[in-house]
Amino acid sequence: MTTPPSIPQRPRRPIRELPDELISQIAAGEVVERPASVVRELVDNALDAGATQITLRLQAGGVRLISVEDNGGGIVRGELPNALKRHATSKIASLSDLESVGTMGFRGEALAAICSIAEVSLLTRVDTADEPHGWLLDARSGELQAAARAPGTTVEVRELFFATPARRKFLKTDATELAHCIEAVRRHALARPDVGFAIWHDGKLVAQWRAVGRGGMEALRQRLADVLGEDFVQQAVALDWPLDAPDAAGPGLRVWGFAGLPDAARSRADWQFAYVNGRYVRDKTITHAARSAYEDVLHGHRQPVYALFVSLDPARVDVNVHPTKIEVRFRDGREVHQGVRRAVEAALAVPRSGASAEPVNPQPAAVWAPPARQEGFVFRPREPEVGHRVSDVGALWGGGPGGASTGSARTEFGSARTESGSDRADVFPGSIPSSVRAGTDSVRAEPVKAPANGALPPGDWPLGRAVAQLQGVYILAENNQGLVVVDMHAAHERIVYERLKQQLDHQQVASQPLLIPATFAATPDEVATAEDCTAVLQALGMEITTLSPRTLAVRAVPTTLAQGDPVELARSVLAELGLHDASTVVQRARNELLATMACHGAVRANRRLTLDEMNALLRQMEVTERSDQCNHGRPTWRQLGMKELDALFLRGR
């Protein structure tokens, strides 16, 4: 038997206070990871000073020089020495201030920490009559001298990590550090379209975003286009979960911004920008909520893109949980999760083919404002002339007397009798007139007249008028823009799926008792959640009771999940309930089951459809939520414009 090596005993060291310089260097290790960390802190201060133009100058990726110039309020001469001291700030003065922080920076240690690892100078001037010039302060020597400057502040940081060379070895190449600095400014720029930003590197302008207004959805839209590109805006939908919405998640909570369409999803999560009261954050609650809103429309492991802004009372969010202020803790994470998910879901639910969104004086703010009446970005279905329900299609078809149908084609949920008299399975609801006569062996349509009631003619339908079926898989339709190609099985699968979800949403989940209860050893958190969420569990079709302080018993599960592992299901549900308002696990399992049912109930490939049936499907797509993607996240239709078609045949060249 070998003897384990003995642990060498270290000599006892006395407990003593650390020198101030070492304390600052330790703090710098938490606050300053790389040049981008310095950029973030200095831009925070510039924004808090009321700057409307911020210029960043860098050398060697920020290692040799970081200079942040702003046109903010400046610092008065008497307060300059305090600006560089540890835990000195103008942003908080009491515990109550700390519990309701409304500024970007507040800890009062950033400048002092930076001074301990770099050479820092501060040039500032306030716009008052008794300050005719600016003042230049050298942080290392403490020398203060008069200097010329317009109102505002310039902070120069040279030779980063010169006092801690070991830290400097961990930095990457200049190009990599520059990219991180640009990203830090870009995150600020997205939240503040009213502020102009310019970035210079080694004397060259590498990025610039001009101020585009004092707020509003249009200003945000323009800033997103400037920073992320026009493609982002073109492939995103605006959202605003207003303060006074009937089913808003909580008083004073507002979620607004832009959510990318499923087609714009990326392989990486690098275009996910979340802000809380104007501060860029990485928060699991917001990330999970946004991702769950895309569950039904995202294909595979693709990552959604979005720029989401959450505004709420600063007293309801703790921004003091991380030295870099990039993490936050919500007083009620469930309401935030619910609000973000509902806001994104509502925006994505509107089909692009048959609904529109109209901005109504939105007023997004970079930081939280007291709850007030704010008109939001309201999603409204189009008026009846566009996106008609199948039961209303008859009003748009020309034909017999009074515009009534002259044909006898009729399709109903379950079965339908065609003109030839044969019975065939179908799942198109409503009564569909057939003034457009179409046989099963040819594709031919009579001219369609504009109805007398003033509704738009078929050419103005978003998905147009069906003209043919291709290989039993695709529907070809003509609209005002050109050609629409529809995957008929994918589109109908989504229609059936959404209808099944609506039917089940109006009923409580059916529950099935277990013959033998499944018991398992539970953690204290799981026991507490099971006891606190009894009503929610019952609504989800589950019954979980406490047998002992450390044991739970699963006595009933949802009928649709009866064949699964009840213990695994219970643990997953309790884990979700511990974080969120409702169990996304059960909902996800329910949706997967309904998706399977919808797939079997949808019209199959190689099924010959009449033009009436094709048009019925198109009209139903225009009024069905999330009809732009199938249940698996693949697109259901594509538009080919006349320019694209002309290019295929070299027309105009």
Residue pairs with C-beta under 8 A, 6 or more apart in sequence:
18 26
20 86
21 116
23 86
24 86
24 112
24 113
24 115
24 116
25 113
25 116
25 117
25 163
25 164
27 86
27 109
27 112
27 113
27 116
27 323
28 113
28 114
28 116
28 117
28 164
29 167
30 113
30 323
30 324
31 37
31 41
31 109
31 110
31 113
31 114
31 323
31 324
32 38
32 41
32 113
32 114
32 117
32 160
33 324
34 62
34 171
34 177
34 180
35 58
35 61
35 62
35 63
35 66
35 160
35 171
35 177
35 180
35 181
36 62
36 177
36 180
36 181
36 183
36 184
37 184
37 324
38 62
38 66
38 114
38 118
38 157
38 160
39 56
39 62
39 66
39 68
39 181
39 184
39 185
40 184
40 188
40 324
41 105
41 110
41 111
41 114
42 66
42 68
42 110
42 155
42 157
43 54
43 56
43 68
43 184
43 185
43 188
44 104
44 105
44 110
44 188
44 325
45 104
45 105
45 110
45 111
45 153
45 155
46 54
46 68
46 70
46 72
46 153
47 54
47 104
47 188
47 192
47 195
47 366
48 72
48 91
48 103
48 104
48 105
49 70
49 72
49 73
49 74
49 152
49 153
50 72
50 73
51 70
51 71
51 72
51 152
51 195
52 71
52 194
52 195
52 196
52 211
53 70
53 71
53 195
53 196
53 197
53 198
53 211
54 68
54 69
54 70
54 185
54 195
54 196
54 197
54 198
55 68
55 69
55 70
55 197
55 198
55 199
55 200
56 66
56 67
56 68
56 69
56 181
56 185
56 197
56 198
56 199
56 200
57 65
57 66
57 67
57 69
57 200
57 201
58 65
58 66
58 67
58 178
58 181
58 199
58 200
58 201
58 202
59 65
59 201
59 202
60 174
60 177
60 202
61 171
61 173
61 174
61 175
61 176
61 177
61 178
61 181
61 201
62 160
62 177
62 178
62 181
63 159
63 160
63 161
63 168
63 171
63 174
63 177
64 158
64 159
64 160
65 156
65 157
65 158
66 156
66 157
66 158
66 160
66 181
67 154
67 155
67 156
67 157
68 154
68 155
69 152
69 153
69 154
70 152
70 153
70 154
71 150
71 151
71 152
72 151
72 152
72 153
73 126
73 127
73 151
73 152
74 124
74 125
74 126
74 127
74 134
74 151
74 152
74 153
75 83
75 122
75 124
75 126
75 153
76 126
76 131
77 131
77 135
77 144
79 90
80 122
80 124
80 135
80 137
80 144
81 137
81 142
81 144
82 88
83 111
83 122
83 137
84 111
84 112
84 115
84 120
84 122
84 137
84 139
85 112
86 108
86 109
86 112
86 113
87 107
87 108
87 109
87 112
88 108
88 112
89 105
89 106
89 107
89 108
91 97
91 101
91 103
91 105
91 106
91 108
92 98
92 101
92 106
92 108
98 106
98 320
99 315
99 318
100 313
100 314
100 315
101 314
101 319
101 320
102 277
102 314
102 367
102 368
103 367
104 278
104 279
104 325
105 325
106 319
106 320
106 325
107 320
107 323
107 325
111 120
111 155
114 120
114 157
115 139
115 140
116 163
117 160
117 161
117 162
117 163
117 164
117 167
118 157
118 158
118 159
118 160
118 161
118 162
118 163
119 139
119 140
119 157
119 158
119 159
119 162
120 139
120 140
120 155
120 156
120 157
120 158
121 136
121 137
121 138
121 139
121 155
121 156
121 158
122 136
122 137
122 139
122 153
122 154
122 155
122 156
123 134
123 135
123 136
123 137
123 147
123 149
123 153
123 154
123 155
123 156
124 134
124 135
124 137
124 149
124 152
124 153
124 154
125 131
125 133
125 134
125 135
125 149
125 150
125 151
125 152
125 153
126 151
127 151
133 146
133 147
133 148
133 149
134 146
134 147
134 148
134 149
135 144
135 145
135 146
135 147
136 144
136 145
136 146
136 147
137 143
137 144
138 144
160 168
161 167
161 168
161 171
162 168
171 177
178 201
178 206
181 199
182 199
182 206
182 207
185 197
185 199
185 207
186 207
186 227
187 273
187 280
188 195
188 197
188 280
189 195
189 197
189 209
189 223
189 227
190 223
190 224
190 227
190 228
190 273
190 275
190 280
190 307
191 275
191 278
191 279
191 280
191 309
191 366
192 278
192 366
193 211
193 212
193 213
193 215
193 219
193 220
193 222
193 223
194 211
194 212
194 213
194 214
194 215
194 219
194 366
195 211
196 208
196 209
196 210
196 211
197 207
197 208
197 209
198 205
198 207
198 208
198 209
199 205
199 206
199 207
199 208
200 206
209 223
209 226
209 227
210 226
212 219
212 222
212 223
212 226
213 219
213 222
215 363
215 364
215 365
215 366
216 361
216 362
216 363
216 364
217 238
217 240
217 256
217 359
217 362
217 364
217 377
218 359
220 257
220 258
220 307
220 364
221 233
221 238
221 258
224 232
224 233
224 236
224 258
224 307
225 232
225 233
228 271
228 307
231 264
232 258
232 260
232 264
232 271
232 305
233 258
235 260
235 261
235 263
235 264
236 258
236 259
236 260
236 261
236 264
236 305
236 306
237 258
237 259
237 261
237 347
237 348
237 350
237 357
238 256
238 257
238 258
238 347
238 357
238 359
238 362
238 377
239 255
239 256
239 257
239 258
239 259
239 343
239 344
239 346
239 347
239 377
240 254
240 255
240 256
240 343
240 362
240 364
240 376
240 377
240 378
241 248
241 249
241 253
241 254
241 255
241 256
241 339
241 342
241 343
241 346
241 376
242 248
242 254
242 374
242 375
242 376
242 378
243 251
243 252
243 253
243 254
243 371
243 372
243 373
243 374
244 373
244 374
245 376
247 342
248 339
249 335
249 336
249 338
249 339
249 342
250 312
250 332
250 335
250 336
250 339
251 371
252 312
252 313
252 316
252 370
252 371
253 310
253 311
253 312
253 335
253 336
253 339
254 310
254 311
254 312
254 374
255 308
255 309
255 310
255 311
255 339
255 340
255 343
255 344
256 308
256 309
256 311
256 343
256 362
256 364
256 376
256 377
257 275
257 306
257 307
257 308
257 309
257 364
258 306
258 307
259 290
259 293
259 304
259 306
259 308
259 344
259 347
259 348
260 271
260 304
260 305
260 306
261 348
261 352
261 628
262 294
262 297
262 298
262 299
262 302
262 304
262 348
262 628
262 629
262 633
262 635
263 635
264 304
264 305
265 294
265 298
265 299
265 302
265 303
265 304
265 305
266 302
266 303
266 305
267 301
267 302
267 303
268 303
269 303
271 303
271 305
271 306
272 287
272 290
272 303
272 304
272 305
272 306
273 280
273 306
273 307
273 308
274 280
274 281
274 282
274 283
274 286
274 287
274 290
274 306
274 308
274 310
275 281
275 307
275 308
275 309
275 310
276 283
276 286
276 310
276 311
276 312
276 317
276 319
276 328
277 310
277 311
277 312
277 314
277 317
277 319
277 367
277 368
278 309
278 365
278 366
278 367
278 368
279 319
279 325
279 328
280 326
281 326
281 327
281 328
282 326
282 327
283 327
283 328
285 330
285 333
285 336
285 337
285 340
285 579
286 308
286 310
286 336
286 337
286 340
288 337
288 579
288 580
289 336
289 337
289 338
289 339
289 340
289 341
289 344
289 580
290 304
290 306
290 308
290 340
290 341
290 344
291 304
292 341
292 584
293 340
293 341
293 342
293 343
293 344
293 345
293 348
294 304
294 344
294 348
295 588
295 591
296 591
296 626
296 629
296 631
296 633
297 348
297 626
297 628
297 629
297 633
298 304
298 629
298 633
299 629
299 632
299 633
299 634
300 633
302 633
306 344
308 340
308 343
308 344
309 364
310 336
310 339
310 340
311 364
311 365
311 367
311 368
311 369
312 336
312 368
313 368
313 371
314 368
315 331
316 330
316 331
316 332
317 328
317 329
317 330
317 331
318 328
318 329
318 330
318 331
319 325
319 328
321 327
321 328
321 329
330 336
333 579
333 580
334 579
334 580
334 581
335 581
337 579
337 580
337 581
338 580
338 581
338 582
346 379
347 357
347 379
348 626
349 625
349 626
350 357
350 379
350 381
350 625
351 387
351 621
351 622
351 623
351 624
351 625
351 626
351 627
351 628
352 462
352 628
353 387
353 462
353 463
353 621
353 622
353 627
353 628
353 637
354 381
354 382
354 386
354 387
354 462
354 463
354 621
354 622
354 623
354 627
355 379
355 380
355 381
355 382
355 387
355 622
356 380
356 382
357 377
357 378
357 379
357 380
358 378
358 380
359 377
360 375
360 376
360 377
360 378
361 375
362 374
362 375
362 376
362 377
363 374
363 375
381 387
381 623
384 392
384 455
385 454
385 455
385 456
385 460
386 456
386 460
386 461
386 462
386 622
387 461
387 462
387 619
387 622
387 623
388 395
388 396
388 455
388 461
388 619
388 622
388 623
389 430
389 619
389 620
389 623
390 428
390 429
390 430
390 431
390 432
390 616
390 619
390 620
391 429
391 430
391 431
393 430
393 432
393 433
393 615
393 616
393 619
394 404
394 405
394 431
394 432
394 433
395 403
395 451
395 453
395 455
396 451
396 455
396 456
396 457
396 458
397 403
397 405
397 433
397 434
397 435
397 436
397 448
397 451
397 458
398 435
398 446
398 447
398 448
398 449
398 450
398 451
399 405
399 406
399 407
399 433
399 435
399 446
400 406
400 435
403 449
403 451
403 452
403 453
404 433
405 433
405 434
405 435
406 433
406 434
406 435
407 419
407 433
407 434
407 435
407 437
407 612
408 419
408 434
409 418
409 419
409 432
409 433
409 434
409 610
409 612
410 416
410 417
410 431
410 432
411 426
411 428
411 430
411 431
411 432
411 612
411 613
411 616
412 426
412 428
412 429
412 430
412 431
413 426
413 427
413 428
413 429
414 425
414 426
414 427
415 423
415 424
415 425
415 426
416 423
416 424
416 426
416 428
417 423
418 424
418 440
418 610
419 434
419 439
419 610
420 440
426 603
426 613
427 492
427 496
427 601
427 602
427 603
428 613
428 616
428 617
428 620
429 620
430 616
432 612
432 613
432 615
432 616
433 612
434 610
434 611
434 612
435 446
435 448
436 445
436 446
436 448
436 611
436 612
436 615
437 444
437 445
437 446
438 444
438 445
438 610
438 611
438 612
439 610
440 608
440 610
443 467
443 468
443 469
443 611
445 465
445 467
445 611
448 457
448 458
448 465
449 457
450 457
451 457
458 464
458 465
458 615
459 465
459 478
459 479
459 480
460 479
460 480
461 479
461 618
461 619
461 622
462 479
462 622
463 477
463 479
463 484
463 486
463 618
463 619
463 621
463 622
463 637
464 477
464 478
464 479
464 480
464 484
464 618
465 477
465 478
465 479
465 615
465 618
466 475
466 476
466 477
466 611
466 614
466 615
466 618
467 476
467 477
467 478
467 611
468 475
468 476
469 475
469 476
469 488
469 608
469 609
469 614
470 476
470 485
471 606
472 605
472 606
472 607
472 608
473 487
473 488
473 489
473 605
473 606
474 485
474 486
474 487
474 488
475 484
475 485
475 486
475 488
475 609
475 614
475 617
475 618
476 483
476 484
476 485
476 486
477 483
477 484
477 485
477 486
477 614
477 618
478 484
479 639
481 639
481 641
481 642
482 639
482 640
482 641
482 642
482 644
482 645
483 639
483 640
483 645
484 618
484 637
484 638
484 639
484 640
485 637
485 638
485 640
486 617
486 618
486 621
486 636
486 637
487 630
487 634
487 635
487 636
487 637
488 603
488 605
488 607
488 609
488 614
488 617
489 602
489 603
489 604
489 605
490 630
490 634
490 635
490 636
491 617
491 621
491 627
491 630
491 636
491 637
492 602
492 603
492 617
493 595
493 598
493 599
493 602
493 630
493 631
494 598
494 621
494 624
494 626
494 627
494 629
494 630
494 631
494 636
495 602
495 617
495 620
495 621
495 624
495 627
496 597
496 598
496 601
496 602
497 594
497 595
497 598
497 631
498 624
498 625
498 626
498 627
500 594
500 597
500 598
501 591
501 594
504 590
504 594
508 539
508 541
509 539
509 540
509 541
509 558
509 559
509 560
509 586
509 590
510 541
510 558
510 559
510 560
511 538
511 541
511 542
511 543
511 556
511 557
511 558
511 559
512 541
512 556
512 557
512 558
512 559
512 562
513 543
513 555
513 556
514 554
514 555
514 556
514 557
514 566
517 553
517 554
517 555
518 553
518 554
518 566
518 567
518 570
519 547
519 551
519 552
519 553
519 554
520 551
520 552
520 554
520 567
520 570
520 571
521 550
521 551
522 530
522 550
522 551
522 552
522 574
524 549
524 550
525 574
525 578
526 552
526 571
526 574
526 575
526 578
527 546
527 549
527 550
527 552
529 574
529 577
529 578
530 537
530 544
530 545
530 546
530 552
530 574
531 546
533 574
533 577
536 577
536 582
536 583
537 543
537 544
537 573
537 577
540 558
540 573
540 582
540 583
540 586
541 556
541 557
541 558
541 559
541 561
541 586
542 554
542 556
542 557
542 558
542 569
542 570
542 573
542 586
543 554
543 555
543 556
544 552
544 553
544 554
544 555
544 570
544 574
545 552
545 553
545 555
546 552
546 553
547 553
552 570
554 566
554 567
554 569
554 570
557 564
557 566
557 569
558 586
558 589
558 590
560 589
560 590
560 593
561 569
561 586
561 589
564 589
569 585
569 586
569 589
572 583
572 585
573 583
573 585
573 586
575 585
576 582
576 583
576 584
576 585
577 583
595 631
595 632
598 631
599 631
603 609
603 617
609 617
620 627
621 627
621 636
621 637
627 636
628 635
628 636
628 637
629 635
629 636
630 636
646 652
